[in-house]
Amino acid sequence: MQTMIPKVMLKRHGKHGSESGHPWVYQSEIDYVKGKFVAGDIVDVFNCRQQYLGRGYINPRSQITIRLLSREEEIINRDFFVKRIAQAWKYRQRFLEEPEYCRLIFSEADFLPGLVVDKFGSCLVIQTLALGMDL
């Protein structure tokens, strides 16, 4: 488990999508990373004015280098995922007549980027589409 979360600093030029709510940080937006990490680790993202933008998974081999999980400095652990999955399920139950057959988790739409879960009765089909979500 990481003790010091690496900090990703964005470049000065232009306004980045992550500053206005977009959950992705592209490779071309990153100025530098302060701290050591391996692909799939959790990192914190800051703009050039040192303002906190969020926390997410990093994969330096992808054009979408960071997929933000949260805009808060919250701990990303089992409880985090249990809470997000429960929120997605509760949402589906509100709007679907028969939630036994549905897309339970739809990646960024449910604030779990890179994770898609389809529910077919008692069977769940899981797709992970981001390195951090695979780990």
C-alpha positions as CSV (number, residue, x, y, z in Angstrom):
1,M,0.0,0.0,0.0
2,Q,1.2,3.5,-0.8
3,T,2.2,5.8,2.0
4,M,3.0,8.9,0.0
5,I,0.7,9.5,-2.9
6,P,2.6,10.9,-5.9
7,K,1.6,14.3,-7.2
8,V,0.9,15.0,-10.8
9,M,1.3,18.6,-11.9
10,L,-0.5,19.8,-15.0
11,K,1.1,22.1,-17.6
12,R,0.4,25.9,-17.5
13,H,-0.9,26.3,-21.0
14,G,-4.7,26.3,-21.5
15,K,-7.5,25.2,-19.4
16,H,-7.6,21.4,-18.7
17,G,-10.8,19.4,-18.9
18,S,-10.1,18.0,-15.4
19,E,-10.4,21.6,-14.0
20,S,-14.0,21.8,-15.3
21,G,-15.1,18.3,-14.2
22,H,-13.9,15.9,-16.9
23,P,-12.6,12.7,-15.3
24,W,-9.6,12.2,-17.6
25,V,-6.2,13.7,-17.7
26,Y,-4.4,13.2,-21.0
27,Q,-0.6,12.6,-21.3
28,S,-0.2,15.9,-23.2
29,E,-1.6,17.8,-20.2
30,I,1.0,16.5,-17.6
31,D,4.0,18.7,-16.8
32,Y,5.7,16.3,-14.3
33,V,5.1,13.8,-11.5
34,K,6.5,14.3,-8.0
35,G,7.1,11.0,-6.3
36,K,7.6,7.4,-7.4
37,F,4.8,5.3,-8.8
38,V,4.1,2.2,-10.9
39,A,1.5,2.0,-13.5
40,G,-1.9,1.5,-11.9
41,D,-1.1,3.4,-8.7
42,I,-3.2,6.1,-7.2
43,V,-2.0,9.7,-7.7
44,D,-3.2,13.2,-6.8
45,V,-3.6,15.7,-9.6
46,F,-2.9,19.5,-9.2
47,N,-3.1,22.3,-11.7
48,C,-0.2,24.7,-12.3
49,R,-1.5,26.9,-9.4
50,Q,-1.2,24.0,-7.0
51,Q,-5.0,23.6,-6.7
52,Y,-6.1,20.1,-6.0
53,L,-8.2,18.6,-8.8
54,G,-8.6,15.0,-7.8
55,R,-7.3,11.5,-7.1
56,G,-7.1,8.7,-9.7
57,Y,-5.3,5.8,-11.3
58,I,-2.2,6.5,-13.5
59,N,-1.1,4.6,-16.5
60,P,1.8,6.3,-18.3
61,R,1.5,4.0,-21.3
62,S,-2.0,5.3,-22.1
63,Q,-3.0,8.6,-23.8
64,I,-5.6,8.9,-21.1
65,T,-2.9,8.8,-18.4
66,I,-5.1,9.4,-15.4
67,R,-8.7,8.4,-14.7
68,L,-10.0,10.4,-11.8
69,L,-11.9,8.4,-9.1
70,S,-12.7,11.3,-6.8
71,R,-12.5,15.1,-6.5
72,E,-11.8,14.7,-2.8
73,E,-8.7,13.6,-0.9
74,E,-10.5,10.4,0.2
75,I,-8.9,7.1,0.7
76,I,-9.3,4.7,-2.2
77,N,-9.8,1.3,-0.6
78,R,-12.4,-1.5,-0.3
79,D,-14.9,0.7,1.5
80,F,-14.6,3.3,-1.3
81,F,-15.6,0.8,-3.9
82,V,-18.3,-0.8,-1.8
83,K,-19.9,2.6,-1.4
84,R,-19.7,3.5,-5.1
85,I,-21.1,0.1,-6.1
86,A,-24.0,0.4,-3.6
87,Q,-24.8,3.9,-5.0
88,A,-24.9,2.6,-8.6
89,W,-27.2,-0.3,-7.5
90,K,-29.5,2.0,-5.6
91,Y,-29.7,4.3,-8.6
92,R,-30.6,1.4,-10.9
93,Q,-33.3,0.2,-8.6
94,R,-34.9,3.7,-8.6
95,F,-35.3,3.8,-12.4
96,L,-35.5,0.3,-13.7
97,E,-38.6,-1.8,-13.5
98,E,-36.6,-5.0,-13.6
99,P,-33.1,-4.3,-12.3
100,E,-32.2,-8.0,-12.4
101,Y,-31.0,-7.4,-16.0
102,C,-29.0,-4.2,-16.4
103,R,-25.7,-2.5,-16.7
104,L,-25.0,-2.2,-12.9
105,I,-21.8,-0.1,-13.3
106,F,-21.1,2.1,-16.3
107,S,-17.6,3.4,-15.8
108,E,-17.4,7.2,-15.5
109,A,-21.2,7.5,-15.4
110,D,-21.0,5.8,-12.0
111,F,-17.7,7.5,-10.9
112,L,-15.8,4.2,-11.4
113,P,-13.7,4.9,-14.5
114,G,-12.6,1.8,-16.3
115,L,-15.1,-0.5,-14.7
116,V,-18.2,-1.9,-16.4
117,V,-20.4,-4.5,-14.7
118,D,-23.5,-6.1,-16.4
119,K,-26.0,-8.0,-14.3
120,F,-27.9,-10.9,-15.7
121,G,-30.0,-12.3,-12.9
122,S,-27.5,-13.7,-10.4
123,C,-24.6,-13.6,-12.8
124,L,-22.3,-10.6,-13.1
125,V,-20.1,-9.9,-16.1
126,I,-17.1,-7.6,-15.3
127,Q,-15.0,-5.7,-17.7
128,T,-12.0,-3.7,-16.5
129,L,-10.8,-1.1,-19.1
130,A,-8.1,0.7,-17.1
131,L,-4.9,-0.6,-15.6
132,G,-5.7,0.7,-12.1
133,M,-9.1,-1.0,-12.1
134,D,-7.4,-4.3,-13.0
135,L,-5.3,-4.2,-9.9
